[in-house]
Amino acid sequence: MNILTVLIPISLILGGIGLLFFVFTVRSNQYDDPEGDARRILSDQYDDKPKQ
Amino acid sequence: MTATMRPNISACPACSAAPAAEALAEQAAQKDVRIALSVPGVHCAACINAIEEALAAHPGVQSARVNLTLKRATVEAASEVMPEELVQVLDRIGYEAHELDAGTLSATETDKAGRELLMRLAVAGFASMNVMLLSVSVWSGAADATRDMFHWISAAIALPTIAFSGQPFFRSAWAVLKHGRLNMDVPITLAIVLALVTSLWETSLSGEHAYFDAALALTFFLLAGRYLDHRTRAIARSAAEELAALEVPRAIRVEAGEERQVAVSELAVGDMILVRPGGRMPVDGEIVEGRSEIDRSLLTGETIPVFGGPGQAVSAGEVNLTGPLTIRATAVGEDTSLHRMADLVAIAESGRSRYTSLADSAAKLYAPGVHILSALAFVGWYLYTFDMRTALNIAAAVLIITCPCALGLAVPAVTTAASGRLFRRGMLIKHSTALERLAQVDTVVFDKTGTLTAGTPEVMNLDQVSSRDIGIALALAQGSSHPLSVSLAAAARAAGFESAQVEDITEVPGYGARGCWQGREVRLGRAAWVEAPRLARTAAWLRVGDEAPQAFEFTDRLREGAEAAIAALKDAGKDVYLMSGDSTPAVEDMARRLGIPHWVAEALPADKAARVQAMAHEGRHVLMVGDGLNDTAALAAAHVSISPASALDAARVASDIVLLGGDLSPIADALRTAGSAIRRIRENFRIATLYNVIAVPLAVAGFATPLIAALAMSASSITVSLNALRLR
């Protein structure tokens, strides 16, 4: 059962990282154009970084 | 429609605030501006690329970004780039575009409330997943110290999460409790708080049952419903604001011989205002200079343009057709005839607010029922066992099991699906209960001018006119921008006629065009100007020398999908009416063309509203479709109302649904979709009730465990959401 002392913090930390990433995506306007972003992946134009 | 209202200066919000236009021009020369364009036709990945490339290739443009969800393009460009140029750029590659007033739009960009909800939803989701993991191990047999530890960890996660994520419910519940009323949020708050308190108590006594996971899952599902609801409304709001932004409220004021562009709100009585051909009157006034024809169809429904010359009064909202006019403002802002109409709207609207939404009526039944049930369970168990702990535990279990999760999702999930469907078909649901009201409609009333017709004239009798006359008329018409001339020239060219040799063509604003053909004077214009008799329908007259004048008769072109929409509505068994302010022959003609059995002509705005109200008193549910100022009161009086995007701002504000495209055919479709949406909502209520009927006896009898609560809650929420997705 001692393994729990390792597993529980790990699961909480991993979940927390996920939450932080989600907060980041909300802050950086990634949900402003869900339809457009879904289509853009089909674009055959290549660029070094995503257009803003 | 509003294409002509575009301003000549760029549309950055700072511009309208800048005190002086000169200072602004200098300032703007240094920095980039942001131009927003509405591009309704964009729909695929290829469109995005084509539009962004075309815009970026335009000199002066730094970057262009298309937002497909909002069907909008945002361009960062040097200040010398005019929105009109970009509109033309897109026009050349085949996309219709309109400039948007960035000042009006800026409000939608930061949707703070939506973001806040999303954040709370995310935190609740994260916490409920973690607590659920811990709970699963408790359910699968963790005991003694391990179970206690898991419960304490759950409590440590749940308490701060609920404190953060549950705020929307707590606030709303507190707000209604202060007024001594109940809504759905009161049982929700009570369930969450009671679950937390009993669970903490149980945990401190090393008890077996803790409902931390249930409290969190409850918060999560309910927030999901809230968020869906908010999103649907935010999309509608932003699209409605976009329509408002299409009309950039500027006017040209003449000051000491100089023309200056100012905001309409700055105009004062007595100001001289220049209205260019194609422009809309910003205020009520009197013509002091210039001759032109004025299109009053948006105000009165009349299709025939009236002559406008010095001394004549004009009202805000009328469109100047041919020559530039200078008007002296006699009433501005709130006093204009446009605004006076708002009083009528306010009176008519008071009737509509009586409608109670399905969700509200469900809550009215549900909220007291749950409280009574849970209180009874508490009292019953207390009297039976005299054990506070057991009784409280069971009361909490009853509250959680009857949690309105599924009820909270039942309406938003369906309305989101239905609004999304209708939005893709070009309909914008502005009002939250519009769908429910739309489903009840049994009578449809249409306005004629601008609603059933596109507002563009079409020549009717080209085959009865000699080819010589058509040639001359074509020569005279092709230089003019009058809508009748444009239509005549296009029709004649399409029919393969060549223009005759006419020299010295001059346009006489307000009357027509004249020229010289084979040494004889030729005139094309108004009846009085060529000394011809007046006709009941719209006509342009051609007179060659002293010969008898020849009439070109026009009819309003039907809006796309008008015939299909009316046929579909009649097939669906709805009563269709036509109510117009136009003359009797024109309305009768239109009614016959479309096969509308009941029609009313020459109706004043108050008449229309009164008739709609009379129908409502007969117990009918009226859907009013109209675009003009004369329809505004009727739109507000009707049970539901639809207006096309080309309608005046006032009409769009008064209506519940806005048709974004030019096509009318989605109307019949919308009625069908609304009907099936309401069926789904009722089904969802039934599903939620069924779960309660099964689970509540278990809870009251004391057999409910946190496992059963979690299963019932998740299963009902998921079934309800899936059922909403079946909407067709």
Chai-1 contact restraints between the chains, C-beta under 6 A:
chainA,res_idxA,chainB,res_idxB,connection_type,confidence,min_distance_angstrom,max_distance_angstrom,comment,restraint_id
A,G15,B,F126,contact,1.0,0.0,6.0,A-B,restraint_1
A,G15,B,N130,contact,1.0,0.0,6.0,A-B,restraint_2
A,L19,B,F126,contact,1.0,0.0,6.0,A-B,restraint_3
A,F22,B,A122,contact,1.0,0.0,6.0,A-B,restraint_4
A,V26,B,L118,contact,1.0,0.0,6.0,A-B,restraint_5
A,D33,B,N67,contact,1.0,0.0,6.0,A-B,restraint_6
A,D33,B,L68,contact,1.0,0.0,6.0,A-B,restraint_7
A,D33,B,T69,contact,1.0,0.0,6.0,A-B,restraint_8
A,P34,B,T69,contact,1.0,0.0,6.0,A-B,restraint_9
A,E35,B,L68,contact,1.0,0.0,6.0,A-B,restraint_10
A,E35,B,T69,contact,1.0,0.0,6.0,A-B,restraint_11
A,G36,B,N67,contact,1.0,0.0,6.0,A-B,restraint_12
A,G36,B,L68,contact,1.0,0.0,6.0,A-B,restraint_13
A,G36,B,T69,contact,1.0,0.0,6.0,A-B,restraint_14
A,R39,B,A45,contact,1.0,0.0,6.0,A-B,restraint_15
A,L42,B,A45,contact,1.0,0.0,6.0,A-B,restraint_16
A,S43,B,A45,contact,1.0,0.0,6.0,A-B,restraint_17
A,S43,B,N49,contact,1.0,0.0,6.0,A-B,restraint_18
